[in-house]
Amino acid sequence: MWGRLRHLTLLGCLLSGCAADSQTGLPALLRVVGAQFVPGEPVASPDGPAVVGLSVLQNSAAAGELGKPIAGTLAEGATAAALFLEGDLGHWIVVAGPPDVTAPRLPTFAASLDFSPSLPAGDRRLRVQAGDAQDRLGPAASQTLAILPRDQPAGQLVVSLAWEREADLDLHVEDPTGVVIWSRQKSGYTAPPPGTPPDPEAVKRAGRLDFDSNAACVIDGRRRENIYWTAAPPSGRYRVRVDTFSLCREAAAYWTVEVRAAGQLVGHASGQSGPESTRGTHGPDAGVLAFELGLP
Amino acid sequence: MARYLPSRKAGLGLVATLLSVGQLAQAQAPDAASLARELAALRAEVAELKQSVLERRSPQLPNLRFSGFVQADAVLRHAASEDQLDQGTGMPLNETRFLIRRARLRAEATYAFLGAAFELDGNTTSGPVARILGAEVSARLAAGPDRPPYIMATVGLFKIPFGREVLQYDPDRLPLERSSVVRALFPGEFDLGVQLSGGWRPLRYALAALNGEPAGEVGFPGRDPNASKDFVGRIGVDSRIVPALRLAAGVSGLYGSGLHPGAPATKDVLTWRDDNDDGVVQPSEIQALAGSAATPSQSFARSAIGLDASLSWEVPRLGTLELCGEVIWAVNLDRLLWPADPVAAGRDLREFGWYLGVSQELTRYARIGLRYDFYDPDADDSEQRGGGRVPLSRAADTLAVVAAAQYARVGRLSIEYDHNRNALGRTSGGAPTTLGRDTLTVRAQMVF
């Protein structure tokens, strides 16, 4: 029986190459630049080396964040570190580096972490295990990371436009007073008539646009715009429009609009921009109506 | 009765004469070898006469001949295939696909001692592509039909005269692709330059001065970034030791120079690096990078030496058995897989590779074979791992197992499994290990 099993294993090895997985790990929630992706959770061995110290500058990370540094010190004899974000598709192997002058016998490691834009918000544990030349992984040292939603400002009312492909799309929101907030008018605040003293609170109460993404096809990779009210928004009807300023040589762009009031999702719309969507003027009333919302 | 007597005498005399002539003829009968020689000489004479007749029929027009082949592949399994895009190039990472690997059309024209050839290649390896692969003009001192010219001068775009696999006609090779070392050192096989080649009896020779940037090179394919030329040559033998046994072997060498590209001037830039990972811009995290003047390009020397041999034996009832091999030592010559740049690396990069193959025809309708190839792009590489610096091998080897059904040596359907071992992956302990690269490919090929 054992002999047959061994033959089957050898045959499987020949067919599969007995090789490390060659997948890029792009679908994973955590990605480590220059490291080996291994599908599945790392398994600890009682004889494996330990992680002596772990250093993460901030205990939080944003979905889509790029290049978050992590470093650590490993027990003597360790040759690698395995990094695993709980709930992920696999873990990453980072080759250990030279010891620090303060601990000349202990190897170190350093890595740069990228987080998937689709990483859900909430607390998530990052586990690190040291590995040795016999491929044994030791006990895990962990660090809980608070995963923050991506580029989403806090506010009483938040209207968010997100899109795929590197095109220049613009979010327009017309508030109940008829003022359109968009890339050329980033705040809903309107100056009082001459002779009337300005109201400092009115500026804070007004809705505002946080960022004009991919403006004039200068690609920033953000592909997201938010218009938000930090104070209670005025009652009445809100009209949300999506204007396709330019597709920036892309064939099409798929967009979604979400409206959150007091943190709760109250509206959702999605659509597609094609070459015909860029026609016409790109003034305050431009774009397709994505959503209409009435607030009490 | 009496009137028949003279006739009888005459008849007896005739029989005696015939017998004596027969004995004489038997005594002077040529053996089979001399008849074969005479036959070969007559055939050569007929061929020359045919050629001269054809030339006289169209004295103003060169003889034109078209040939070509198509190789269509179906990659059934590729261990590195993934339904993602390469983040650097934006190209698909999926390798499980149908593709046209090579579609070649070659036109050859000859007129007296002059010749010219033009070869087009189409493929879909990285999307549909049509390109000039070969274009050459030559003048030759012919030695006769089915024999190489005594001397032939060629100028244009032609195959690099190095080793065996580079010069081999693609449809003749049973493994689907060339070995790793040949693909790395001579990508694309064709280069621009001038060549003297020919043969005398079993001796074969070729000497070329080339740009040194072959068609499949990653840096400047088809261009020449430096004025110095690469000198490549091969000397060898090609002979039938006995009628059923043929030996071809040679020694090749290359000496030339590559170019380390310089960098253009840069402007001043302001950068922000979030050192403490708090997402807030702080004065200490803002850095002004002063612009830099351009850095010049630098040439570097590269060289290679190779030995190659192949032995073919006509096995009775089965077909041709072929054994072949090649070994190459090179310095700074990798132009595809791990492009060598000794200026950037700060040291010379020594490459070494070899392959050994065997194939056997199984009647006219089938052929099987296998080839093992090995390639080390840098014999002196090392890396920091843990507390110390350890040697690092980037060597890779491939075992290709091929079976093919063929028809009239024109059409062929091949299936090949490539088992690849490399050092691109990492074990849990951080040591290099094989990154899955095995492939299973089916190829349909037709030569015309």
Interface residues (C-beta under 8 A of the other chain):
Chain A: L14 L15 S16 G17 C18 A19 A20 D21 S22 Q23 T24 L26 P27 A35 Q36 V38 P42 L57 Q58 A62 K68 P69 G77 A78 T79 A80 A82 I93 V94 V95 A96 G97 P98 P99 R105 P107 G131 D132 A133 Q134 D135 R136 L137
Chain B: A79 A80 E82 Q84 Q87 L93 N276 D277 D278 G279 E383 Q384 R385 G386 G387 H419 N420 R421 L424 G425 R426 T427 S428 G429 G430 A431 T433 T434 L435 G436 R437 D438
